[in-house]
Amino acid sequence: MAQYFVYMLSNSSNSVIYIGVTNNLSRRIKEHKEKLNIGFTSKNNCNKLVWFEVYSDIRVAIRREKQLKNWQRSWKNDLIDKSNPEWKELYPD
């Protein structure tokens, strides 16, 4: 069964949040950490996985990603705080 991930990355000071969707969370986080793609995450040093959800349907995952991207920052913070109150790195090195 396929799995899709909606995830949030932050920088070391937790001042920036990036939201993405992928079918391979491990690969995608590694790409962000190694700055393989020039863009928002590399420019803002978003390389710390602080939150994710798993879905079996890509359409539902994309809908969730778009929903979260439209949320206020405080709502995103609250969502992260519920499962990761210390905003620790969730991706094992």
C-alpha positions as CSV (number, residue, x, y, z in Angstrom):
1,M,0.0,0.0,0.0
2,A,1.3,3.4,-1.0
3,Q,2.0,6.0,1.6
4,Y,2.1,9.8,1.2
5,F,3.4,12.3,3.7
6,V,2.5,15.8,4.5
7,Y,5.3,17.4,6.5
8,M,6.5,20.6,8.0
9,L,10.1,21.7,8.2
10,S,11.6,24.5,10.2
11,N,14.9,26.2,10.7
12,S,17.1,26.1,13.8
13,S,15.3,29.1,15.4
14,N,11.8,27.8,14.4
15,S,11.1,31.2,12.7
16,V,10.2,29.7,9.3
17,I,7.9,26.8,8.4
18,Y,7.8,25.0,5.1
19,I,5.0,22.6,4.2
20,G,5.4,19.8,1.6
21,V,4.0,16.5,0.4
22,T,6.0,13.5,-0.8
23,N,5.7,9.7,-1.3
24,N,9.1,9.1,0.3
25,L,9.7,11.1,3.4
26,S,13.2,9.9,4.1
27,R,14.4,10.7,0.6
28,R,12.7,14.1,0.6
29,I,14.0,15.2,4.0
30,K,17.5,14.1,3.0
31,E,17.2,16.3,-0.2
32,H,16.2,19.3,2.0
33,K,19.1,18.7,4.4
34,E,21.6,18.5,1.5
35,K,20.1,21.5,-0.2
36,L,19.8,19.6,-3.5
37,N,17.1,21.9,-4.8
38,I,17.6,25.6,-4.8
39,G,14.5,27.3,-3.4
40,F,12.6,28.3,-0.3
41,T,14.0,25.6,2.0
42,S,17.6,26.0,1.0
43,K,17.4,29.8,1.2
44,N,15.7,29.8,4.6
45,N,17.7,26.8,6.0
46,C,14.6,24.8,6.6
47,N,16.1,21.4,7.3
48,K,14.5,20.3,10.6
49,L,11.5,17.9,10.3
50,V,9.1,19.0,13.1
51,W,5.8,17.4,12.0
52,F,4.3,15.0,9.6
53,E,1.1,13.0,8.8
54,V,0.7,9.8,6.7
55,Y,-2.0,9.2,4.1
56,S,-2.9,6.4,1.8
57,D,-4.5,8.6,-0.9
58,I,-2.4,11.2,-2.6
59,R,-5.4,13.4,-3.3
60,V,-6.2,13.6,0.4
61,A,-2.6,14.4,1.2
62,I,-2.4,17.2,-1.4
63,R,-5.7,18.6,-0.1
64,R,-4.2,18.6,3.4
65,E,-1.0,20.3,2.2
66,K,-3.0,23.0,0.6
67,Q,-5.2,23.5,3.7
68,L,-2.2,23.8,5.9
69,K,-0.5,26.3,3.6
70,N,-3.5,28.5,4.0
71,W,-3.5,28.4,7.8
72,Q,-2.3,31.2,10.0
73,R,1.1,30.7,11.5
74,S,-0.3,30.3,15.0
75,W,-2.5,27.4,13.9
76,K,0.6,25.7,12.4
77,N,2.5,26.2,15.6
78,D,-0.4,24.7,17.6
79,L,-0.5,21.7,15.4
80,I,3.3,21.1,15.8
81,D,3.1,21.7,19.6
82,K,0.5,19.0,20.0
83,S,2.8,16.2,18.8
84,N,6.2,17.8,19.2
85,P,6.1,20.5,21.9
86,E,9.8,21.0,21.9
87,W,10.1,21.2,18.1
88,K,12.7,18.5,18.2
89,E,14.1,17.0,14.9
90,L,12.0,14.0,14.0
91,Y,14.3,12.8,11.2
92,P,17.0,10.4,12.5
93,D,20.5,11.2,11.2
